[in-house]
Each structure stands twice: as C-alpha cells, then as structure tokens.
Amino acid sequence: MLGNVDDDSKDPNPVAAQLIRKHYKGVIIAAGGFKGDTAEAILQAGDADLVAFGRDFIANPDLPERLRKGLPLNPYDRPTFFGGTGTGYTDYPFHSADALAA
C-alpha cells in the first residue's frame, strides 16, 4: 500500500524518501501507508530516520504497542475521520487480551 492506493505490484518503498536521501543528509520522516514491517525496512535501509503513521494511528490509539508486539490492528473507517463527532475518531478500542480470546 502506498498512500491511498492499494497496489501489490508496486515497490512498497516511498520513492521520494529514496530520492531525497541521495541529496539530503538531514532528518527524513517518511509517511504513507506503512505497516510495521515496511516501516522497519525503510529505517534499516537508511532511506528515512522516522516513519509517520496517520490512519492506522487514528484507528489504533495504542499503535506503538501493537507494532512492538505484532498485535492485530483495528481497521480504520475513513468516512468517519474528522466528521464532527467522536465516532471513528476517538472511539477505537485499545487492544486487550480479552479481544484475542473472543
């Protein structure tokens, strides 16, 4: 996934970060459709120094813990983002051991 587009045939690495790194040695923050494994890969490759998460952070208030432990992510519901209510923005659940048992 890259940004807003699902396309498994495309290179999952953000082209911009790779191109920028060749010319800029400062801090690069990559963003756009990363999952835990792809975020780790771009960091290990040295093409970015940090990775930003947007949609998955909205849907997973405990995203760092989920990524650290390899826990499943809540799916996000884009139509409810920033809709003027708490629905879809502040009502996503934290992960719990009980959720795995259900």
C-alpha positions as CSV (number, residue, x, y, z in Angstrom):
1,M,0.0,0.0,0.0
2,L,1.3,3.4,-0.9
3,G,-0.6,6.4,0.5
4,N,-4.2,6.0,-0.5
5,V,-3.7,3.3,-3.2
6,D,-3.6,-0.5,-2.7
7,D,-1.3,-2.0,-5.3
8,D,0.8,-5.0,-4.5
9,S,2.6,-4.8,-7.9
10,K,4.3,-1.5,-7.0
11,D,7.5,-1.1,-5.0
12,P,6.3,-0.5,-1.4
13,N,9.2,1.8,-0.6
14,P,8.4,5.5,-0.9
15,V,10.3,6.8,-3.9
16,A,10.5,10.3,-2.5
17,A,12.4,9.2,0.6
18,Q,14.9,7.2,-1.5
19,L,15.5,10.2,-3.9
20,I,15.7,12.7,-1.1
21,R,18.2,10.7,0.9
22,K,20.7,10.8,-2.1
23,H,20.7,14.6,-1.8
24,Y,19.9,15.4,1.8
25,K,21.6,14.0,4.9
26,G,19.3,15.6,7.4
27,V,16.3,14.0,9.2
28,I,13.8,12.4,6.8
29,I,10.3,11.5,8.0
30,A,8.6,9.1,5.6
31,A,4.8,8.7,5.6
32,G,2.1,7.0,3.6
33,G,0.7,3.5,4.0
34,F,3.4,2.0,6.2
35,K,2.8,-1.1,8.3
36,G,5.2,-2.3,11.0
37,D,7.4,-4.4,8.6
38,T,7.6,-1.8,5.9
39,A,8.4,0.9,8.4
40,E,11.2,-1.1,9.8
41,A,12.5,-1.9,6.3
42,I,12.8,1.8,5.3
43,L,14.6,2.6,8.6
44,Q,17.0,-0.3,8.2
45,A,17.7,0.7,4.6
46,G,18.6,4.2,5.8
47,D,16.2,5.9,3.5
48,A,14.3,7.5,6.4
49,D,15.1,8.4,10.0
50,L,11.5,8.3,11.3
51,V,8.2,6.9,10.0
52,A,4.9,8.7,10.5
53,F,1.6,6.8,10.8
54,G,-1.8,8.6,10.2
55,R,-4.8,6.4,9.5
56,D,-3.6,3.5,11.5
57,F,-2.8,5.7,14.5
58,I,-6.4,7.1,14.4
59,A,-7.8,3.5,14.5
60,N,-5.2,2.2,17.0
61,P,-4.7,4.5,19.9
62,D,-2.1,2.0,21.2
63,L,-0.3,1.6,17.8
64,P,3.3,1.6,19.1
65,E,2.5,-1.3,21.5
66,R,0.6,-3.2,18.8
67,L,3.6,-2.8,16.4
68,R,6.1,-3.8,19.1
69,K,4.1,-6.9,20.0
70,G,2.9,-7.9,16.5
71,L,-0.7,-7.5,17.6
72,P,-3.5,-7.1,15.0
73,L,-4.6,-3.6,14.0
74,N,-8.1,-2.2,14.1
75,P,-9.2,-1.4,10.6
76,Y,-9.8,2.3,10.0
77,D,-13.1,3.8,8.7
78,R,-12.1,6.7,6.6
79,P,-15.6,8.2,6.1
80,T,-15.8,8.8,9.8
81,F,-12.5,10.7,10.1
82,F,-12.9,14.3,11.3
83,G,-16.7,14.1,10.9
84,G,-17.5,16.4,13.8
85,T,-18.3,13.7,16.3
86,G,-16.2,11.2,18.3
87,T,-17.4,8.3,16.0
88,G,-14.5,6.9,14.1
89,Y,-12.0,9.3,15.7
90,T,-12.0,8.7,19.4
91,D,-13.9,5.5,19.8
92,Y,-11.5,2.9,18.5
93,P,-10.6,0.3,21.2
94,F,-7.2,-0.3,22.7
95,H,-6.0,-3.9,22.3
96,S,-6.8,-6.3,25.1
97,A,-6.1,-9.9,25.8
98,D,-9.8,-10.5,26.0
99,A,-10.2,-9.5,22.4
100,L,-7.9,-12.3,21.3
101,A,-10.0,-14.9,23.2
102,A,-13.3,-13.8,21.6
